[in-house]
Amino acid sequence: MSRPATDGARSCILGGMKPGTPGHGSERVGGRTAVRVSDGLANVRYEIRGKLARRALELERLGYDIVSLNIGNPYAFGFRTPETMRLAMIENLRHSEGYVHQKGIFPAREAVVMQQQERGVKGVTVEEVFIGNGVSELIDLTLRALLNPGDEVLVPSPDYPLWTASVNLNTGRAVHYPCRPERGFVPSPEEIEALITRRTRAIVIVNPNNPTGAVYPRETLEGIARLAEKHRLVVLSDEIYDQILYDGAEFVPMATLVHGTLCCTMSGLSKVYRACGYRVGWAVFSGDVENAAEYLSGLELLSSLRLCSNVAGQWAVQTALGGHQSIRELTRPGGRLFQSRQTILDSVARSKYLRLARPMGALYSFVEVRAEVLPDFDDQVFALELLENKHVLVAPGVSFNVPYKNCFRITNLPESQVLATVFSRIEELLDGHVAAAPAPALQVVAGKG
């Protein structure tokens, strides 16, 4: 069933206002004083679960089947948490009814330490491990403990938008360093260093990368580590996809390279172990911990204020990290994630309109629409039309803080046949764009009949 968006609906969805809602300048609604939103949210956006997602839910309630490719939620596509993790949590429910230490339970933190040691990270003890309600909470806490108003944080572009949002919410300023499509979305340390000012406090690394699937080479990470040490920047390394790799890609833990400044490694159960709902993540501090005692005390204070993170889920950490790593069966040739990714690669290769830097890790592809074929392409308009007319939900590229408007992100979690259907619908929609475009004007050459 197709139901094109009206101009009014389109302007409301893309413009950020519901029909009939007064602008921010309005002080009274129906004779009463309106409740104003905080000015701190002015530069915060999260379109992955934003207006398009809300419109998709409306369409589902009207009876439409929507293929939702905007979120990397394994459970929604039939993936299950390993049974041993579920059993570990169930068997310890009786120990999960009270508050625990603000940094997390000892077995979980010890398991994280052992994993870091196996990867070659030196000097880490349970005292440097903080358990949180997913990496999302830890991103907020680590930045809140670090930033003063106007402090700058270097964030990749495209980014996972929670990083930019959290910097802004915690009174900082996100400075985006480019990860260019023509470089396979791998950043340049030289370009990063050119952006450093006296206000720069930290640099964010997302590797393997969301949204692009890039896996950074060792030499790139070494270059970033050296500039971070040179400028005494805190390194915040988001490694939630650390074992989701394809085609023999090598993951290099940032903490093995950073020694002369503070390094924070973040990971968790959500992606590798398909346990998003358990809400368990961890932050591990290494490198120059000695000179970060005040900062870590502040972080512990913030951890204490929220009392503790979800206790039941923490009992699954030791089993997860010490048990069979079933993710490898999914990412090797023949595995479901590998095959779904291959379907995306094949579909883009056949397309008249699309190109893609080959994703080497994570659960996403950041697909580019060829500007030479569709020069007026707008990713937000496209995403809305794709949802309304083809019932496919994707995340527009601008959601990930890029300056261009010709990309969109999808997840490779669905089955291959679903993705093949999706790309067929995308091609049909883009065929319609080309057919509707005005024909180029004929040039009249002087002196010719």
Secondary structure as a PSIPRED ss2 file (coil, helix, strand):
# PSIPRED VFORMAT (PSIPRED V4.0)

   1 M C   1.000  0.000  0.000
   2 S C   1.000  0.000  0.000
   3 R C   1.000  0.000  0.000
   4 P C   1.000  0.000  0.000
   5 A C   1.000  0.000  0.000
   6 T C   1.000  0.000  0.000
   7 D H   0.000  1.000  0.000
   8 G H   0.000  1.000  0.000
   9 A H   0.000  1.000  0.000
  10 R H   0.000  1.000  0.000
  11 S H   0.000  1.000  0.000
  12 C H   0.000  1.000  0.000
  13 I H   0.000  1.000  0.000
  14 L H   0.000  1.000  0.000
  15 G H   0.000  1.000  0.000
  16 G C   1.000  0.000  0.000
  17 M C   1.000  0.000  0.000
  18 K C   1.000  0.000  0.000
  19 P C   1.000  0.000  0.000
  20 G C   1.000  0.000  0.000
  21 T C   1.000  0.000  0.000
  22 P C   1.000  0.000  0.000
  23 G C   1.000  0.000  0.000
  24 H C   1.000  0.000  0.000
  25 G C   1.000  0.000  0.000
  26 S C   1.000  0.000  0.000
  27 E C   1.000  0.000  0.000
  28 R E   0.000  0.000  1.000
  29 V E   0.000  0.000  1.000
  30 G C   1.000  0.000  0.000
  31 G C   1.000  0.000  0.000
  32 R E   0.000  0.000  1.000
  33 T E   0.000  0.000  1.000
  34 A C   1.000  0.000  0.000
  35 V C   1.000  0.000  0.000
  36 R C   1.000  0.000  0.000
  37 V C   1.000  0.000  0.000
  38 S C   1.000  0.000  0.000
  39 D H   0.000  1.000  0.000
  40 G H   0.000  1.000  0.000
  41 L H   0.000  1.000  0.000
  42 A C   1.000  0.000  0.000
  43 N C   1.000  0.000  0.000
  44 V C   1.000  0.000  0.000
  45 R C   1.000  0.000  0.000
  46 Y C   1.000  0.000  0.000
  47 E H   0.000  1.000  0.000
  48 I H   0.000  1.000  0.000
  49 R H   0.000  1.000  0.000
  50 G C   1.000  0.000  0.000
  51 K H   0.000  1.000  0.000
  52 L H   0.000  1.000  0.000
  53 A H   0.000  1.000  0.000
  54 R H   0.000  1.000  0.000
  55 R H   0.000  1.000  0.000
  56 A H   0.000  1.000  0.000
  57 L H   0.000  1.000  0.000
  58 E H   0.000  1.000  0.000
  59 L H   0.000  1.000  0.000
  60 E H   0.000  1.000  0.000
  61 R H   0.000  1.000  0.000
  62 L C   1.000  0.000  0.000
  63 G C   1.000  0.000  0.000
  64 Y C   1.000  0.000  0.000
  65 D C   1.000  0.000  0.000
  66 I C   1.000  0.000  0.000
  67 V E   0.000  0.000  1.000
  68 S E   0.000  0.000  1.000
  69 L C   1.000  0.000  0.000
  70 N C   1.000  0.000  0.000
  71 I C   1.000  0.000  0.000
  72 G C   1.000  0.000  0.000
  73 N C   1.000  0.000  0.000
  74 P H   0.000  1.000  0.000
  75 Y H   0.000  1.000  0.000
  76 A H   0.000  1.000  0.000
  77 F H   0.000  1.000  0.000
  78 G C   1.000  0.000  0.000
  79 F C   1.000  0.000  0.000
  80 R C   1.000  0.000  0.000
  81 T C   1.000  0.000  0.000
  82 P C   1.000  0.000  0.000
  83 E H   0.000  1.000  0.000
  84 T H   0.000  1.000  0.000
  85 M H   0.000  1.000  0.000
  86 R H   0.000  1.000  0.000
  87 L H   0.000  1.000  0.000
  88 A H   0.000  1.000  0.000
  89 M H   0.000  1.000  0.000
  90 I H   0.000  1.000  0.000
  91 E H   0.000  1.000  0.000
  92 N C   1.000  0.000  0.000
  93 L H   0.000  1.000  0.000
  94 R H   0.000  1.000  0.000
  95 H H   0.000  1.000  0.000
  96 S C   1.000  0.000  0.000
  97 E C   1.000  0.000  0.000
  98 G C   1.000  0.000  0.000
  99 Y C   1.000  0.000  0.000
 100 V C   1.000  0.000  0.000
 101 H C   1.000  0.000  0.000
 102 Q C   1.000  0.000  0.000
 103 K C   1.000  0.000  0.000
 104 G C   1.000  0.000  0.000
 105 I C   1.000  0.000  0.000
 106 F H   0.000  1.000  0.000
 107 P H   0.000  1.000  0.000
 108 A H   0.000  1.000  0.000
 109 R H   0.000  1.000  0.000
 110 E H   0.000  1.000  0.000
 111 A H   0.000  1.000  0.000
 112 V H   0.000  1.000  0.000
 113 V H   0.000  1.000  0.000
 114 M H   0.000  1.000  0.000
 115 Q H   0.000  1.000  0.000
 116 Q H   0.000  1.000  0.000
 117 Q H   0.000  1.000  0.000
 118 E H   0.000  1.000  0.000
 119 R C   1.000  0.000  0.000
 120 G C   1.000  0.000  0.000
 121 V C   1.000  0.000  0.000
 122 K C   1.000  0.000  0.000
 123 G C   1.000  0.000  0.000
 124 V C   1.000  0.000  0.000
 125 T C   1.000  0.000  0.000
 126 V H   0.000  1.000  0.000
 127 E H   0.000  1.000  0.000
 128 E H   0.000  1.000  0.000
 129 V E   0.000  0.000  1.000
 130 F E   0.000  0.000  1.000
 131 I E   0.000  0.000  1.000
 132 G E   0.000  0.000  1.000
 133 N C   1.000  0.000  0.000
 134 G H   0.000  1.000  0.000
 135 V H   0.000  1.000  0.000
 136 S H   0.000  1.000  0.000
 137 E H   0.000  1.000  0.000
 138 L H   0.000  1.000  0.000
 139 I H   0.000  1.000  0.000
 140 D H   0.000  1.000  0.000
 141 L H   0.000  1.000  0.000
 142 T H   0.000  1.000  0.000
 143 L H   0.000  1.000  0.000
 144 R H   0.000  1.000  0.000
 145 A H   0.000  1.000  0.000
 146 L H   0.000  1.000  0.000
 147 L C   1.000  0.000  0.000
 148 N C   1.000  0.000  0.000
 149 P C   1.000  0.000  0.000
 150 G C   1.000  0.000  0.000
 151 D C   1.000  0.000  0.000
 152 E E   0.000  0.000  1.000
 153 V E   0.000  0.000  1.000
 154 L E   0.000  0.000  1.000
 155 V E   0.000  0.000  1.000
 156 P E   0.000  0.000  1.000
 157 S E   0.000  0.000  1.000
 158 P C   1.000  0.000  0.000
 159 D C   1.000  0.000  0.000
 160 Y C   1.000  0.000  0.000
 161 P H   0.000  1.000  0.000
 162 L H   0.000  1.000  0.000
 163 W H   0.000  1.000  0.000
 164 T H   0.000  1.000  0.000
 165 A H   0.000  1.000  0.000
 166 S H   0.000  1.000  0.000
 167 V H   0.000  1.000  0.000
 168 N H   0.000  1.000  0.000
 169 L H   0.000  1.000  0.000
 170 N C   1.000  0.000  0.000
 171 T C   1.000  0.000  0.000
 172 G C   1.000  0.000  0.000
 173 R E   0.000  0.000  1.000
 174 A E   0.000  0.000  1.000
 175 V E   0.000  0.000  1.000
 176 H E   0.000  0.000  1.000
 177 Y E   0.000  0.000  1.000
 178 P E   0.000  0.000  1.000
 179 C C   1.000  0.000  0.000
 180 R C   1.000  0.000  0.000
 181 P H   0.000  1.000  0.000
 182 E H   0.000  1.000  0.000
 183 R H   0.000  1.000  0.000
 184 G C   1.000  0.000  0.000
 185 F C   1.000  0.000  0.000
 186 V C   1.000  0.000  0.000
 187 P C   1.000  0.000  0.000
 188 S C   1.000  0.000  0.000
 189 P H   0.000  1.000  0.000
 190 E H   0.000  1.000  0.000
 191 E H   0.000  1.000  0.000
 192 I H   0.000  1.000  0.000
 193 E H   0.000  1.000  0.000
 194 A C   1.000  0.000  0.000
 195 L C   1.000  0.000  0.000
 196 I C   1.000  0.000  0.000
 197 T C   1.000  0.000  0.000
 198 R C   1.000  0.000  0.000
 199 R C   1.000  0.000  0.000
 200 T E   0.000  0.000  1.000
 201 R E   0.000  0.000  1.000
 202 A E   0.000  0.000  1.000
 203 I E   0.000  0.000  1.000
 204 V E   0.000  0.000  1.000
 205 I E   0.000  0.000  1.000
 206 V E   0.000  0.000  1.000
 207 N C   1.000  0.000  0.000
 208 P C   1.000  0.000  0.000
 209 N C   1.000  0.000  0.000
 210 N C   1.000  0.000  0.000
 211 P C   1.000  0.000  0.000
 212 T C   1.000  0.000  0.000
 213 G C   1.000  0.000  0.000
 214 A C   1.000  0.000  0.000
 215 V C   1.000  0.000  0.000
 216 Y C   1.000  0.000  0.000
 217 P C   1.000  0.000  0.000
 218 R H   0.000  1.000  0.000
 219 E H   0.000  1.000  0.000
 220 T H   0.000  1.000  0.000
 221 L H   0.000  1.000  0.000
 222 E H   0.000  1.000  0.000
 223 G H   0.000  1.000  0.000
 224 I H   0.000  1.000  0.000
 225 A H   0.000  1.000  0.000
 226 R H   0.000  1.000  0.000
 227 L H   0.000  1.000  0.000
 228 A H   0.000  1.000  0.000
 229 E H   0.000  1.000  0.000
 230 K H   0.000  1.000  0.000
 231 H C   1.000  0.000  0.000
 232 R C   1.000  0.000  0.000
 233 L C   1.000  0.000  0.000
 234 V E   0.000  0.000  1.000
 235 V E   0.000  0.000  1.000
 236 L E   0.000  0.000  1.000
 237 S E   0.000  0.000  1.000
 238 D E   0.000  0.000  1.000
 239 E C   1.000  0.000  0.000
 240 I C   1.000  0.000  0.000
 241 Y C   1.000  0.000  0.000
 242 D C   1.000  0.000  0.000
 243 Q C   1.000  0.000  0.000
 244 I C   1.000  0.000  0.000
 245 L E   0.000  0.000  1.000
 246 Y C   1.000  0.000  0.000
 247 D C   1.000  0.000  0.000
 248 G C   1.000  0.000  0.000
 249 A C   1.000  0.000  0.000
 250 E C   1.000  0.000  0.000
 251 F C   1.000  0.000  0.000
 252 V C   1.000  0.000  0.000
 253 P C   1.000  0.000  0.000
 254 M H   0.000  1.000  0.000
 255 A H   0.000  1.000  0.000
 256 T H   0.000  1.000  0.000
 257 L C   1.000  0.000  0.000
 258 V C   1.000  0.000  0.000
 259 H C   1.000  0.000  0.000
 260 G C   1.000  0.000  0.000
 261 T C   1.000  0.000  0.000
 262 L E   0.000  0.000  1.000
 263 C E   0.000  0.000  1.000
 264 C E   0.000  0.000  1.000
 265 T E   0.000  0.000  1.000
 266 M E   0.000  0.000  1.000
 267 S E   0.000  0.000  1.000
 268 G E   0.000  0.000  1.000
 269 L C   1.000  0.000  0.000
 270 S C   1.000  0.000  0.000
 271 K C   1.000  0.000  0.000
 272 V C   1.000  0.000  0.000
 273 Y C   1.000  0.000  0.000
 274 R C   1.000  0.000  0.000
 275 A C   1.000  0.000  0.000
 276 C H   0.000  1.000  0.000
 277 G H   0.000  1.000  0.000
 278 Y H   0.000  1.000  0.000
 279 R C   1.000  0.000  0.000
 280 V C   1.000  0.000  0.000
 281 G E   0.000  0.000  1.000
 282 W E   0.000  0.000  1.000
 283 A E   0.000  0.000  1.000
 284 V E   0.000  0.000  1.000
 285 F E   0.000  0.000  1.000
 286 S E   0.000  0.000  1.000
 287 G E   0.000  0.000  1.000
 288 D C   1.000  0.000  0.000
 289 V C   1.000  0.000  0.000
 290 E H   0.000  1.000  0.000
 291 N H   0.000  1.000  0.000
 292 A H   0.000  1.000  0.000
 293 A H   0.000  1.000  0.000
 294 E H   0.000  1.000  0.000
 295 Y H   0.000  1.000  0.000
 296 L H   0.000  1.000  0.000
 297 S H   0.000  1.000  0.000
 298 G H   0.000  1.000  0.000
 299 L H   0.000  1.000  0.000
 300 E H   0.000  1.000  0.000
 301 L H   0.000  1.000  0.000
 302 L H   0.000  1.000  0.000
 303 S H   0.000  1.000  0.000
 304 S H   0.000  1.000  0.000
 305 L H   0.000  1.000  0.000
 306 R C   1.000  0.000  0.000
 307 L C   1.000  0.000  0.000
 308 C C   1.000  0.000  0.000
 309 S C   1.000  0.000  0.000
 310 N C   1.000  0.000  0.000
 311 V H   0.000  1.000  0.000
 312 A H   0.000  1.000  0.000
 313 G H   0.000  1.000  0.000
 314 Q H   0.000  1.000  0.000
 315 W C   1.000  0.000  0.000
 316 A C   1.000  0.000  0.000
 317 V H   0.000  1.000  0.000
 318 Q H   0.000  1.000  0.000
 319 T H   0.000  1.000  0.000
 320 A H   0.000  1.000  0.000
 321 L H   0.000  1.000  0.000
 322 G H   0.000  1.000  0.000
 323 G C   1.000  0.000  0.000
 324 H C   1.000  0.000  0.000
 325 Q C   1.000  0.000  0.000
 326 S C   1.000  0.000  0.000
 327 I H   0.000  1.000  0.000
 328 R H   0.000  1.000  0.000
 329 E H   0.000  1.000  0.000
 330 L H   0.000  1.000  0.000
 331 T H   0.000  1.000  0.000
 332 R C   1.000  0.000  0.000
 333 P C   1.000  0.000  0.000
 334 G C   1.000  0.000  0.000
 335 G C   1.000  0.000  0.000
 336 R H   0.000  1.000  0.000
 337 L H   0.000  1.000  0.000
 338 F H   0.000  1.000  0.000
 339 Q H   0.000  1.000  0.000
 340 S H   0.000  1.000  0.000
 341 R H   0.000  1.000  0.000
 342 Q H   0.000  1.000  0.000
 343 T H   0.000  1.000  0.000
 344 I H   0.000  1.000  0.000
 345 L H   0.000  1.000  0.000
 346 D H   0.000  1.000  0.000
 347 S H   0.000  1.000  0.000
 348 V H   0.000  1.000  0.000
 349 A H   0.000  1.000  0.000
 350 R H   0.000  1.000  0.000
 351 S C   1.000  0.000  0.000
 352 K C   1.000  0.000  0.000
 353 Y C   1.000  0.000  0.000
 354 L E   0.000  0.000  1.000
 355 R E   0.000  0.000  1.000
 356 L C   1.000  0.000  0.000
 357 A C   1.000  0.000  0.000
 358 R C   1.000  0.000  0.000
 359 P C   1.000  0.000  0.000
 360 M C   1.000  0.000  0.000
 361 G E   0.000  0.000  1.000
 362 A C   1.000  0.000  0.000
 363 L C   1.000  0.000  0.000
 364 Y E   0.000  0.000  1.000
 365 S E   0.000  0.000  1.000
 366 F E   0.000  0.000  1.000
 367 V E   0.000  0.000  1.000
 368 E E   0.000  0.000  1.000
 369 V E   0.000  0.000  1.000
 370 R C   1.000  0.000  0.000
 371 A C   1.000  0.000  0.000
 372 E C   1.000  0.000  0.000
 373 V C   1.000  0.000  0.000
 374 L C   1.000  0.000  0.000
 375 P C   1.000  0.000  0.000
 376 D C   1.000  0.000  0.000
 377 F C   1.000  0.000  0.000
 378 D C   1.000  0.000  0.000
 379 D H   0.000  1.000  0.000
 380 Q H   0.000  1.000  0.000
 381 V H   0.000  1.000  0.000
 382 F H   0.000  1.000  0.000
 383 A H   0.000  1.000  0.000
 384 L H   0.000  1.000  0.000
 385 E H   0.000  1.000  0.000
 386 L H   0.000  1.000  0.000
 387 L H   0.000  1.000  0.000
 388 E H   0.000  1.000  0.000
 389 N H   0.000  1.000  0.000
 390 K H   0.000  1.000  0.000
 391 H C   1.000  0.000  0.000
 392 V E   0.000  0.000  1.000
 393 L E   0.000  0.000  1.000
 394 V C   1.000  0.000  0.000
 395 A E   0.000  0.000  1.000
 396 P E   0.000  0.000  1.000
 397 G H   0.000  1.000  0.000
 398 V H   0.000  1.000  0.000
 399 S H   0.000  1.000  0.000
 400 F H   0.000  1.000  0.000
 401 N C   1.000  0.000  0.000
 402 V C   1.000  0.000  0.000
 403 P C   1.000  0.000  0.000
 404 Y C   1.000  0.000  0.000
 405 K C   1.000  0.000  0.000
 406 N C   1.000  0.000  0.000
 407 C E   0.000  0.000  1.000
 408 F E   0.000  0.000  1.000
 409 R E   0.000  0.000  1.000
 410 I E   0.000  0.000  1.000
 411 T E   0.000  0.000  1.000
 412 N C   1.000  0.000  0.000
 413 L C   1.000  0.000  0.000
 414 P C   1.000  0.000  0.000
 415 E C   1.000  0.000  0.000
 416 S H   0.000  1.000  0.000
 417 Q H   0.000  1.000  0.000
 418 V H   0.000  1.000  0.000
 419 L H   0.000  1.000  0.000
 420 A H   0.000  1.000  0.000
 421 T H   0.000  1.000  0.000
 422 V H   0.000  1.000  0.000
 423 F H   0.000  1.000  0.000
 424 S H   0.000  1.000  0.000
 425 R H   0.000  1.000  0.000
 426 I H   0.000  1.000  0.000
 427 E H   0.000  1.000  0.000
 428 E H   0.000  1.000  0.000
 429 L H   0.000  1.000  0.000
 430 L H   0.000  1.000  0.000
 431 D H   0.000  1.000  0.000
 432 G H   0.000  1.000  0.000
 433 H H   0.000  1.000  0.000
 434 V H   0.000  1.000  0.000
 435 A H   0.000  1.000  0.000
 436 A H   0.000  1.000  0.000
 437 A C   1.000  0.000  0.000
 438 P C   1.000  0.000  0.000
 439 A C   1.000  0.000  0.000
 440 P C   1.000  0.000  0.000
 441 A C   1.000  0.000  0.000
 442 L C   1.000  0.000  0.000
 443 Q C   1.000  0.000  0.000
 444 V C   1.000  0.000  0.000
 445 V C   1.000  0.000  0.000
 446 A C   1.000  0.000  0.000
 447 G C   1.000  0.000  0.000
 448 K C   1.000  0.000  0.000
 449 G C   1.000  0.000  0.000
